[in-house]
């Protein structure tokens, strides 16, 4: 399984988590039927609103959908930029480490 480093993790203006992979095109991620979508304009992945999902759930859903549909593992490393609060960063790192 190929690894793709997550370049950046941030919130958009609507408060949705956005995951920016360092490479790849995930235009067909919708086929996974997991509410994960690809924004071709800013090259990011996000989750459509799902009742009772936390930020960690959104992140986990994105990672699982990419792995399932593309056979690619999204990974956080020392180059990943977190444009989120420190508590959210710690939570997402924990989810990433568990993958």
C-alpha positions in Angstrom: 0.0 0.0 0.0 1.4 3.4 -1.0 1.6 6.2 1.6 0.7 9.8 0.8 1.7 12.4 3.3 -0.9 14.8 4.4 0.4 18.3 3.5 -2.1 20.3 5.6 -5.1 19.9 7.9 -7.3 22.9 8.4 -10.9 24.1 8.9 -12.7 25.8 6.0 -14.9 28.9 6.4 -17.9 26.6 7.2 -16.0 24.9 10.0 -15.5 21.6 8.1 -12.3 19.7 8.4 -10.2 19.8 5.3 -7.4 17.3 4.6 -4.9 18.3 1.9 -2.9 15.4 0.5 0.6 16.1 -0.9 -0.3 14.4 -4.1 -3.0 12.6 -6.0 -6.4 13.2 -7.4 -9.3 11.8 -5.5 -12.1 12.9 -7.8 -13.8 9.5 -7.5 -13.8 9.3 -3.7 -17.6 9.7 -3.8 -17.8 6.1 -5.1 -16.9 4.9 -1.6 -20.3 6.0 -0.4 -18.9 7.3 2.9 -19.9 11.0 2.6 -16.3 11.9 1.8 -15.8 14.4 -1.1 -12.9 15.9 -3.1 -12.8 19.6 -3.7 -10.9 19.9 -7.0 -10.5 23.7 -6.6 -8.4 23.6 -3.5 -7.3 19.9 -3.8 -8.7 18.8 -0.4 -10.9 16.1 1.1 -13.8 16.7 3.4 -16.8 15.0 4.8 -20.4 16.0 4.1 -22.3 16.7 7.4 -22.9 13.4 9.3 -25.0 13.6 12.4 -23.0 13.1 15.6 -19.6 12.9 13.8 -16.7 14.5 15.7 -13.7 16.1 14.0 -11.8 12.8 14.7 -14.6 10.9 13.1 -14.4 13.1 10.0 -10.6 12.5 9.8 -11.0 8.8 10.3 -13.7 8.7 7.6 -11.5 10.5 5.1 -8.5 8.2 5.8 -10.6 5.0 5.6 -12.3 6.1 2.4 -9.0 6.9 0.6 -7.6 3.6 1.7 -10.7 1.7 0.5 -11.2 3.4 -2.8 -7.6 4.1 -3.8 -5.5 1.7 -1.8 -3.5 4.6 -0.5 -2.7 5.4 3.1 -2.9 9.0 4.1 -0.2 9.7 6.8 0.7 12.5 9.1 4.5 13.2 9.4 6.7 15.9 10.6 6.0 18.0 7.5 2.2 18.1 8.0 1.0 21.6 8.8 -1.9 21.7 11.3 -4.0 24.9 11.0 -6.2 23.8 13.8 -6.2 24.3 17.6 -3.6 22.3 19.5 -6.2 20.1 21.2 -7.6 19.1 17.8 -4.1 18.5 16.5 -3.4 16.1 19.3 -6.6 14.3 18.7 -6.0 13.9 15.0 -2.4 12.7 15.6 -3.8 10.0 17.9 -6.3 8.9 15.2 -3.5 8.9 12.6 -1.2 6.8 14.7 -4.0 4.3 15.2 -4.4 3.8 11.5 
